Amino acid sequence: MYKHMARARQYSPMVFHKISRGISASITPDTAMHMLSQHEVEKLCDASQGGLHEIFRNSALAVLTCGNETDDTKAFFSRYQDFDIRLEQRDRGVKLELSHAPSSAFVDGEIIQGIKEHLFSVLRDIIYVHNEIQHNTKFDLLTSNGITNAIFHILRNAEIIHSVEDPHLVVCWGGHSINHVEYQYTKEVGHELGLRGMDICTGCGPGAMKGPMKGAAIAHAKQRIKTGRYVGLTEPGIIAAEAPNPIVNELVILPDIEKRLEAFVRVGHGFIVFPGGVGTFEEILYLLGVLLHPNNADIPFPLIFTGPKNSEEYFHAIDAFIKDTLGPHAAQRYQIVIDDPQRGVYEIKKGIQRVREFRRHTRDAFYFNWHLSIDHEFQKPFHPTHESMSQLALYIDQPAHMLAANLRRAFSGIVAGNVKPHALNAIEHYGPFAIHGESSMMKLMDDLLQSFIKQHRMKIDQQHYTPCYRISS
């Protein structure tokens, strides 16, 4: 809806002025957008009207602080507590009124074009999800098919769904708090992907989410590819800790982490996992759980774990945990490539060729992986609370894909306890999340988490990391 926007217009002193604690500005879209009803405007402006204003404000603030290098969300929102964003309905569309906005989003009185586009992407997705998905009887969000259908429509409305003849979208996962050597490695891999005409999809934040896009952008320029896609998928609960990086040119805000994860596996043609922490391992568990579903046994799905030599310990730890909990057959769904960007990309390219042949044979779409079966347990939103975290079924004697689902929830709760405001507030009042389970599994989980802490992979500011969890058998 907001693609191919023209250069931002000049702002006159009447619509732009710097104030003591930020910038005040009026922002209009460069292209025509659907009119909003008065009811929609009220929902987005009034904090008492269904909570949309808080979601809209926080997501917009994250976009305006593009390049933010912190995952301390409480400190982040405290720093910009005076910021606000309001909508003004006009005859020919809407106008965004910003107050106390971060000055880094502006250059010489103009909002940076990419940030401007992202602001209207936020507006587009929040309105669409609220009106057309959550309050539409056409989508049964209590069923697996209904959820998948809703995700397709969200992505299609955001113009992420492209009818392509050649699959080439590579999803890259990894941590936002990786070290410099690991970051450079992600750029090298992205560069190799870009030289081969691959596009990049990530969680849109910094670190391993930015590096592959940066490398691919340079490679696309070398190959004179002017249509390179740098897709960022995020959700309101994580966007402040992983603010969209400047390279993202297609941004989508999914309603929750589960729909975000499903969107990745539906649109991606190959997956590369770089070093990360608990969030990256949550993504790995989600993906392996999906691939371990019996219906997906024969579906080609290229998955590479890769990093420089100094990240070998990280991949050794997660590989051992996967084999000890989900079983050796789970480890057969991925390859580990250390310190060899070209080989990693070569394996992805071979895997995508198998994807191409399989989808042609089964007549499945190149642009959306309808054939993949995703159990409803992987789609139901998990809300980490002290009660829900303590009641997770963490024991070996259950189907591997269901164990993966429950382990994914446990790590999702730790992610929330590290960066998400609602979980941070709960832990501040009631103490760390208690995680209970089979003693052997709790020992494995504790060892893995301790290795993350030792390798400084839990948070960006890790000088004095205090665990948000307590493990007991």
C-alpha positions in Angstrom: 0.0 0.0 0.0 2.9 2.4 0.8 5.5 1.0 -1.5 7.3 3.1 -4.2 6.8 6.3 -2.2 8.3 9.5 -3.6 10.8 11.6 -1.7 9.4 13.2 1.5 8.1 16.7 1.0 9.8 19.7 2.7 8.3 20.7 6.0 7.4 24.4 6.7 7.9 25.9 10.1 4.1 25.5 10.6 4.3 21.7 10.5 7.8 21.1 11.9 9.5 22.5 14.9 12.1 21.4 17.4 11.0 21.5 21.0 13.0 21.1 24.2 12.5 17.3 24.6 12.2 16.3 21.0 10.6 17.3 17.7 7.0 18.1 16.8 6.0 17.3 13.2 3.0 16.6 11.0 3.5 13.5 8.7 1.3 12.6 5.7 1.7 9.6 3.4 3.2 10.1 0.0 0.6 7.9 -1.7 -3.1 7.6 -1.3 -4.3 5.4 1.5 -7.6 4.1 2.5 -9.7 6.5 4.5 -10.1 5.7 8.2 -13.5 6.0 9.9 -14.0 8.2 12.8 -14.3 5.1 15.0 -10.9 3.8 13.8 -9.3 7.2 14.5 -10.8 7.2 18.0 -9.5 3.6 18.7 -6.0 4.7 17.8 -6.1 8.0 19.7 -8.0 7.1 22.9 -6.1 4.8 25.3 -9.5 3.7 26.8 -10.7 2.4 23.5 -9.4 -1.1 23.4 -5.8 -0.4 24.0 -4.9 0.4 20.4 -3.3 3.7 21.1 -0.7 2.2 23.4 0.2 -0.5 20.8 0.3 2.2 18.0 2.3 4.6 20.1 4.9 2.1 21.2 5.3 0.6 17.8 5.6 4.0 16.2 8.2 5.1 18.8 10.3 2.0 18.1 10.2 2.9 14.3 11.3 6.4 15.1 14.3 5.2 17.1 15.6 3.1 14.2 19.1 2.0 15.1 18.3 1.7 18.9 21.0 -0.4 20.5 19.3 -1.4 23.7 17.0 -4.1 24.8 16.1 -2.5 28.1 12.5 -1.7 27.2 11.6 -0.2 30.6 14.4 2.3 30.3 13.6 2.8 26.6 10.0 3.8 27.2 10.9 5.9 30.2 13.4 7.9 28.2 10.6 8.8 25.7 7.7 9.0 28.1 6.6 12.4 26.7 6.4 11.1 23.1 2.9 10.9 21.6 1.4 10.3 18.2 -2.1 11.3 17.1 -4.2 10.9 14.0 -6.0 13.7 12.3 -8.7 12.7 9.8 -8.8 14.8 6.6 -10.9 14.8 3.5 -8.1 13.2 1.4 -6.6 10.9 4.0 -4.9 11.0 7.4 -2.2 13.0 9.0 0.1 11.8 11.8 0.8 14.4 14.5 4.0 13.7 16.4 5.1 15.4 19.6 8.4 15.0 21.5 9.6 12.7 18.7 13.3 11.5 18.7 15.3 14.0 16.7 17.4 11.2 15.1 14.4 10.4 12.9 14.8 13.7 11.1 17.4 15.3 8.8 17.3 19.0 8.0 13.6 19.3 8.9 12.5 16.2 7.0 11.7 12.8 8.4 13.9 10.0 7.0 12.0 8.4 4.2 12.4 4.8 5.4 11.2 5.7 8.8 8.2 7.5 7.3 7.3 4.4 5.3 7.6 2.3 8.4 5.3 4.6 10.4 2.5 4.1 7.9 3.2 0.3 7.8 2.6 0.3 11.5 -0.7 2.2 11.0 -1.7 -0.1 8.2 -1.1 -3.4 10.1 -2.6 -2.3 13.4 -5.8 -1.1 11.8 -6.1 -4.1 9.5 -5.5 -6.7 12.2 -8.0 -5.1 14.5 -10.8 -4.5 12.0 -10.4 -7.2 9.4 -8.9 -10.1 11.4 -9.7 -9.9 15.1 -13.3 -8.7 14.7 -14.2 -10.5 11.5 -16.3 -13.7 11.6 -14.6 -14.7 8.3 -11.5 -15.7 10.3 -11.9 -18.4 13.0 -8.9 -17.8 15.1 -9.7 -20.8 17.3 -8.8 -23.2 14.5 -5.5 -24.0 12.8 -6.7 -23.3 9.3 -8.3 -20.1 10.4 -5.1 -18.8 11.9 -3.1 -19.7 8.8 -5.7 -18.0 6.6 -5.5 -14.8 8.8 -1.7 -14.8 8.5 -1.9 -15.0 4.7 -4.3 -12.1 4.6 -2.2 -9.9 6.8 0.9 -10.6 4.6 -1.1 -10.1 1.4 -2.5 -6.8 2.7 1.0 -5.7 3.5 2.0 -6.7 -0.1 4.6 -9.2 1.2 3.0 -12.0 -0.9 4.5 -11.9 -4.3 3.7 -14.2 -7.2 7.2 -15.5 -8.0 8.5 -17.9 -10.6 11.7 -18.6 -8.7 11.9 -19.1 -4.9 14.7 -17.0 -3.4 13.6 -15.6 -0.1 16.0 -16.6 2.7 15.0 -16.2 6.3 17.9 -15.3 8.6 17.5 -15.7 12.4 20.0 -14.8 15.1 20.7 -12.6 18.1 20.5 -8.9 18.4 23.4 -8.9 21.0 26.0 -10.8 19.0 29.7 -9.7 19.1 31.5 -7.8 16.3 33.1 -10.9 14.8 29.7 -12.7 14.6 28.1 -9.6 13.1 30.8 -9.4 10.4 30.1 -13.0 9.6 26.4 -12.4 9.1 27.3 -9.6 6.6 29.6 -12.1 4.7 26.8 -14.6 4.5 24.3 -11.9 3.4 26.8 -10.8 0.8 27.1 -14.3 -0.6 23.3 -14.6 -0.7 22.9 -11.3 -2.5 25.5 -12.2 -5.1 23.3 -15.2 -6.0 20.2 -13.0 -6.3 18.6 -14.1 -2.9 16.4 -11.7 -0.9 16.5 -11.5 2.9 13.8 -11.8 5.5 14.6 -11.3 9.2 13.1 -10.2 12.5 14.0 -6.7 11.4 16.1 -5.7 14.4 19.9 -5.1 14.9 22.7 -7.7 15.1 22.1 -10.9 13.1 18.9 -9.4 11.7 20.7 -6.4 10.2 24.0 -7.9 9.1 22.6 -10.2 6.3 20.5 -7.4 4.9 23.6 -5.1 4.8 25.7 -7.7 3.1 23.0 -8.5 0.6 22.3 -4.8 -0.2 26.0 -4.4 -1.2 25.9 -7.6 -3.3 22.6 -6.5 -4.9 24.3 -3.2 -5.9 27.2 -5.1 -7.4 24.8 -7.3 -9.4 22.7 -4.2 -10.4 19.7 -5.7 -8.7 17.4 -2.8 -8.0 14.5 -4.8 -6.6 16.2 -6.3 -3.6 13.8 -7.2 -0.8 14.7 -6.8 2.8 11.6 -8.0 4.7 11.2 -7.5 8.4 8.6 -9.4 10.5 7.9 -8.2 14.0 5.2 -8.0 16.6 4.2 -5.3 19.2 5.6 -7.2 22.2 9.2 -7.2 20.9 9.5 -4.2 18.6 11.0 -1.9 21.2 13.8 -4.4 22.0 14.3 -5.1 18.3 13.5 -1.8 16.6 13.4 -2.1 12.7 16.8 -1.5 11.2 17.3 1.1 8.5 17.7 -1.4 5.7 14.3 -3.0 6.0 12.1 -1.9 3.0 9.1 -4.1 3.7 7.9 -4.1 7.3 5.0 -6.1 8.8 3.7 -6.0 12.4 2.1 -9.4 13.2 -0.3 -9.6 16.1 1.8 -11.9 18.3 4.9 -14.0 18.4 3.2 -17.2 17.2 1.8 -15.6 14.1 5.1 -13.9 13.5 6.9 -17.3 13.6 4.3 -18.9 11.4 4.7 -16.1 8.9 8.4 -16.8 8.6 7.9 -20.5 7.8 5.1 -19.8 5.4 7.0 -17.3 3.2 10.6 -18.4 3.6 12.3 -20.8 1.1 15.4 -21.5 3.1 16.5 -20.7 6.7 19.9 -19.7 8.1 20.4 -19.5 11.9 23.3 -17.4 13.2 24.5 -17.2 16.8 22.0 -15.8 19.3 20.5 -16.4 22.7 17.2 -17.5 24.2 15.2 -15.7 21.5 17.1 -17.5 18.7 16.7 -20.8 20.4 13.0 -20.2 20.8 12.8 -19.8 17.0 14.9 -23.0 16.5 12.6 -25.0 18.8 9.5 -23.6 17.0 10.9 -24.6 13.6 12.1 -28.0 14.6 8.7 -28.7 16.3 7.0 -27.9 13.0 9.4 -30.0 11.0 9.0 -33.0 13.4 5.3 -33.1 12.8 4.7 -36.5 11.0 2.9 -34.8 8.1 6.1 -32.8 7.3 8.6 -35.6 7.2 9.0 -35.5 3.5 8.9 -31.8 2.9 12.2 -30.3 1.9 13.1 -27.4 4.2 16.8 -26.2 4.0 18.0 -25.2 7.5 21.6 -24.2 8.2 23.2 -23.2 11.5 26.3 -21.2 10.8 28.7 -18.8 12.4 32.4 -17.9 12.8 34.9 -20.1 14.7 34.3 -18.4 18.0 30.6 -19.3 17.9 31.3 -23.1 17.6 30.6 -23.5 21.4 27.2 -22.0 21.0 26.1 -24.4 18.2 27.7 -27.4 20.0 25.6 -26.6 23.1 22.3 -26.3 21.3 23.0 -29.3 19.1 23.7 -31.4 22.2 20.5 -30.1 23.9 18.4 -30.9 20.8 19.7 -34.5 20.6 19.3 -35.1 24.3 15.7 -33.8 24.4 14.1 -34.1 20.9 16.2 -37.0 19.7 18.8 -37.6 17.0 16.2 -37.5 14.3 15.6 -33.8 15.1 19.2 -33.1 14.4 18.8 -34.6 10.9 16.7 -31.6 9.9 19.6 -29.2 10.0 23.2 -28.8 9.1 25.9 -27.0 11.0 28.5 -25.0 9.0 31.3 -23.3 10.9 33.4 -20.4 9.5 32.5 -21.0 5.9 30.0 -18.5 4.4 30.3 -19.8 0.9 29.6 -23.4 1.9 26.6 -22.4 4.0 25.1 -20.4 1.2 25.8 -23.2 -1.3 23.9 -25.7 0.9 21.0 -23.2 1.1 20.9 -22.8 -2.6 20.9 -26.6 -3.1 18.1 -26.9 -0.6 16.0 -24.2 -2.3 16.3 -26.1 -5.6 14.7 -29.1 -3.8 12.0 -26.8 -2.5 11.4 -25.5 -6.1 11.1 -29.1 -7.4 8.9 -30.2 -4.6 6.4 -27.4 -4.9 6.2 -27.8 -8.6 5.5 -31.5 -8.2 2.8 -30.9 -5.5 1.5 -27.7 -7.1 2.1 -25.7 -3.9 2.6 -22.0 -4.2 6.1 -20.6 -4.3 4.9 -17.5 -2.3 3.3 -19.2 0.6 4.0 -22.7 2.0 0.4 -24.0 2.3 1.6 -27.6 2.3 3.3 -27.4 5.7 1.3 -28.8 8.6 1.5 -26.7 11.8 -0.1 -28.1 14.9 -2.6 -25.9 16.7 -0.4 -26.0 19.8 2.2 -24.0 17.9 -0.3 -21.4 16.9 -2.0 -20.7 20.2 -0.7 -17.5 21.7 1.3 -18.2 24.9 1.2 -15.5 27.6 4.1 -15.9 30.0 2.9 -15.4 33.5 4.2 -17.0 36.8 1.3 -19.5 36.6 1.6 -20.4 32.9 5.4 -20.8 33.2 5.1 -23.1 36.2 2.6 -25.4 34.5 4.5 -26.2 31.3 4.7 -29.9 30.4 8.5 -30.3 30.4 9.0 -34.1 30.4 10.5 -36.5 27.8 7.6 -38.9 27.5 5.6 -37.1 24.8 5.7 -36.8 21.0 8.9 -34.9 20.0 7.0 -32.1 18.2 4.8 -31.5 21.3 7.9 -31.4 23.6 9.4 -28.8 21.2 6.2 -26.8 21.5 6.4 -26.7 25.3 10.2 -26.1 25.4 9.5 -23.2 22.9 7.1 -21.7 25.4 9.6 -21.9 28.2 12.2 -20.1 26.2 9.6 -17.6 25.0 8.8 -16.8 28.7 12.5 -16.2 29.4 12.7 -13.8 26.4 9.7 -12.0 27.8 11.3 -11.9 31.2 14.4 -10.3 29.7 12.8 -7.6 27.5 9.0 -7.4 27.5 7.5 -4.7 29.8 4.5 -6.8 31.1 6.8 -9.7 32.1 9.4 -7.3 33.6 6.8 -5.8 35.8 5.5 -9.1 36.9 9.0 -10.3 37.8 9.7 -7.1 39.7 6.6 -7.7 41.8 6.6 -11.5 42.3 10.2 -12.6 41.6 11.6 -14.8 38.8 9.5 -17.2 36.7 9.6 -20.7 38.2 10.2 -23.4 35.6 9.5 -27.0 36.7 10.0 -30.3 34.9 11.6 -33.6 34.7 14.9 -33.5 36.6 17.1 -34.7 33.7 15.5 -32.1 31.4 15.8 -29.3 33.9 19.5 -30.1 34.2 19.9 -29.9 30.5 18.0 -26.6 30.3 20.0 -25.1 33.2 23.3 -26.1 31.6 22.2 -24.5 28.2 21.1 -21.3 29.8 24.3 -21.1 31.9 26.3 -21.4 28.7 24.3 -18.5 27.2 25.0 -16.4 30.2 28.7 -17.3 30.1 28.9 -16.4 26.4 27.1 -13.1 27.1 24.1 -14.0 25.0 21.2 -13.1 27.3 21.0 -9.3 26.8 22.8 -6.4 25.1 23.8 -4.9 28.5 25.1 -8.0 30.2 27.5 -6.6 32.8 25.2 -7.7 35.6 22.7 -10.1 34.2 20.1 -11.3 36.7 18.2 -14.3 35.6 14.4 -13.8 35.2 13.8 -17.5 35.8 14.4 -20.1 38.4 14.7 -23.8 37.4 13.7 -26.7 39.6 12.8 -30.3 39.1 
